[in-house]
Amino acid sequence: MTASTYDDEARATVVEPEDRPAPSVPPRVGSARRRRVPEWLVALAVGAVTWLLGWIPYLLGEFVYYAGDQYDQNMPMWHRFGEDLLAGRWPVPMDPAGWMGGNNAGEALTGIWNPVNLANFVLVSSFDDLVLAAAVVSIEFLGLLAMGTFLLARSHGAHRWPAAAVGVAVPFSGFALFYEAGGWPYHLMAFTWVTWFWWAAHRHTRGRLTPLVAIAFGALAMTTGSPYGACGVVVVLVGLGVDLLVRRRFGRLAHLAVVGLCVGAVALPVYLPLLATSEVSWRSGLAALANDTFLVPDLGDLVAGSSPSYLPSMTYWEGVLETRPSVYLAWFVLPLLPWLRWDRLRRRLRPLVGTVVTGAVFLVLTLGPSNLWLFRWPIRFVDYLYLSVAVLFAVALSAGLATDAWRRRAVASTAIVGGGTYLAWAVQPSGLGGTHLTALALVAAGTALAVLAHHRRGLPALGAVLVVGTAAVLALQGATFPYREDGVLWRAPSDVSAMQQGAAPYQGTVLQVATMNGVTTGQMRRGELLFGNMQQLVGHETIGSYTGIGFAEFGTELCMGYRGEPCADAWDRLWQPTGEGVPVPLVDALRVSTLVVQRVLVPDIADTPPPPGWAVAEVSDVRVVWVREQPLTGEGRVSWAAPGVTVVEDTARADREVVGYRADAAGEVLFARLAWPGYGATVDGRPVEVTDGPAGLVSVEVPAGEHELVLRYETPGLRTGALAALAAGVVASVQAVVWWATGRRRRGRR
């Protein structure tokens, strides 16, 4: 295959003559036919191969895509959002019934402004088995990531086969597979859209693609709500900007700046609500500059990036060492380095300056401290670093493998493969001996076969070997590293119907007093005790839910963690007065009608008679369920009014509540709503003050007389962000017209 085998698109993206890869092998019969295969069809084929390979880990251990935050945050939340969308209800920015997890706009990672997310919410709601739903969505994005990586490598001048090889490999790098696809899908989505944004923006800087495409993909990256995606967009823009400065393309640099401003404007409706919650949330305490070595890789870990069994020696949850190959890149990258034609790559460095700069920035971030402002756990940048490395490797590999001094090159490859295996063994010298040997055999044999295939059949044969080797390593890792928690193979609750059956005794608003300590997966799978957003699936409003930001005052009152787990002391606090001037117990102020109590947390609960107005609905070995004899019904959320204040009427929806009342004197009205920033109130149209009441509940002081109180919620920063995003859309449209007209005049002159 020679440089002439580039299709028109790839040839157009490489401006300088030296950007084209040097010939590797003579052209073969049928090369003209291969040239006519459209680029989009090849990209789709790369995605299809990745989609097929993505099922290998699932078949070997179906919970590989259902770990971490996947089972207690994302899948239940997406399932509920999908049901709302099918019922004609948009996921509201603020859902007071979600309590600490109900500030959907403030959470940002809910992704409610991302159109692809909305489609996946509906898709997930059609599944009763959330394990399968998680696999479908994760594999969907692994395939999209593969296609984006392929196109990005092609836009930098790589041949199709090397681009396809890295396109298939990057989605199955350790962090992307075991962490992002396995437990943090919002980060996988962000990484995917950043990859597509990089491709579109790079094409745009070459004058080959309208800025609207880059802005669209940048907007998708921003609206996932992942700050790492936002950072990725910024770093990519910096790299492309440096490239344009080096090439002295100042007009295109101006266009790129406009693209960046438009994408940044789209970020405002996503992140302004998050910033507005800082005064009441936990997030303000997380911003820091520190290093506790938690999920912090080092250079030694990256050196072993082609060793499939290498587990980095960094701190993991529960203080143990890492249990998954999170720094794995691809089995072939390091072993093939001695065979690359470095002399030809040096002649092509100038067009790759932007990619080198981008990779260097991501390297610095990957090796950074554990806490850098709001960015925690720097390993989250490793896949962005690996994407840069993959693009550079694909370009270098496009010049073919060297055939001279093969003994010296073979010795170097052997040393790399053997050294990586030794490092893997040194970190885990026991328990994985067979895996280390199998990985050594796979990488060594694959490297030898790759060199031989290229020598005999050129880049197509080499690319095929690399893809097949990726599949083999994926099978090895999928069989060896299933997700475990406390040494036990994890089987999280996933059957929606079974979880709902466990809620049969419930009525009204539910509060579960339980912690995950000592809870078995069987208890959760039967719906006896549920945590995080799994509680949102039972068909009742629940006080506990998953939150990434938290409401500090309310969390302190019930000593409730991010999964909605109160501590044992919360049980006694429920029966105490809510706060100064509010004599009713907290359980009444929260309008709770069902209490689910874990027996091991409150040992004497089975022998404790319920207070007046409550009855025992169930007693089992796991839990005790109390229900009100007269459940609190109605859509209104007023939970208490001061003596002399009588509520006549109370109608409510998520963002507005109307209360008709009579008051002999001025007094307080308390709502079963958390006092997130954004609430305002009027009495007969005149503004009155909304205060943060006891336990963090909304409190309004109302005047005497017969009046109508209207409580409204408007997400702070959302209107400003929406206007900015709308303005960005107008600017982007104007820019696209200018770009098209300028290009047309240039083509006319030519």
Secondary structure as UniProt FT lines:
FT   HELIX           3..5
FT   HELIX           8..13
FT   HELIX           17..19
FT   TURN            29..30
FT   HELIX           31..35
FT   HELIX           39..60
FT   HELIX           62..65
FT   HELIX           70..74
FT   HELIX           75..86
FT   TURN            87..88
FT   HELIX           96..101
FT   HELIX           104..107
FT   TURN            109..110
FT   TURN            112..113
FT   HELIX           115..125
FT   HELIX           130..155
FT   TURN            156..157
FT   HELIX           160..169
FT   HELIX           170..172
FT   HELIX           174..175
FT   HELIX           176..181
FT   TURN            182..183
FT   HELIX           185..205
FT   TURN            206..207
FT   HELIX           211..223
FT   HELIX           227..247
FT   HELIX           250..276
FT   TURN            277..280
FT   HELIX           283..285
FT   STRAND          288..290
FT   HELIX           299..303
FT   TURN            304..306
FT   TURN            308..309
FT   HELIX           317..319
FT   TURN            326..327
FT   TURN            331..336
FT   HELIX           337..339
FT   HELIX           342..346
FT   TURN            347..348
FT   HELIX           350..352
FT   HELIX           353..366
FT   STRAND          371..373
FT   STRAND          375..376
FT   HELIX           378..381
FT   HELIX           382..397
FT   TURN            398..399
FT   TURN            404..405
FT   HELIX           406..427
FT   HELIX           433..457
FT   HELIX           459..480
FT   STRAND          484..485
FT   TURN            486..487
FT   STRAND          488..489
FT   HELIX           496..501
FT   TURN            502..505
FT   STRAND          509..513
FT   TURN            517..518
FT   HELIX           521..525
FT   TURN            526..527
FT   HELIX           532..537
FT   HELIX           552..557
FT   TURN            558..559
FT   TURN            562..563
FT   HELIX           569..573
FT   TURN            574..575
FT   STRAND          577..579
FT   TURN            580..581
FT   STRAND          582..585
FT   HELIX           586..589
FT   TURN            590..591
FT   STRAND          592..598
FT   TURN            599..601
FT   TURN            603..604
FT   HELIX           605..607
FT   TURN            612..613
FT   STRAND          614..619
FT   STRAND          623..628
FT   STRAND          638..641
FT   TURN            643..644
FT   STRAND          645..653
FT   TURN            654..655
FT   STRAND          656..663
FT   STRAND          667..674
FT   TURN            677..678
FT   STRAND          679..683
FT   TURN            684..685
FT   STRAND          686..688
FT   STRAND          690..692
FT   HELIX           694..696
FT   STRAND          697..702
FT   STRAND          705..713
FT   TURN            716..717
FT   HELIX           718..749
//
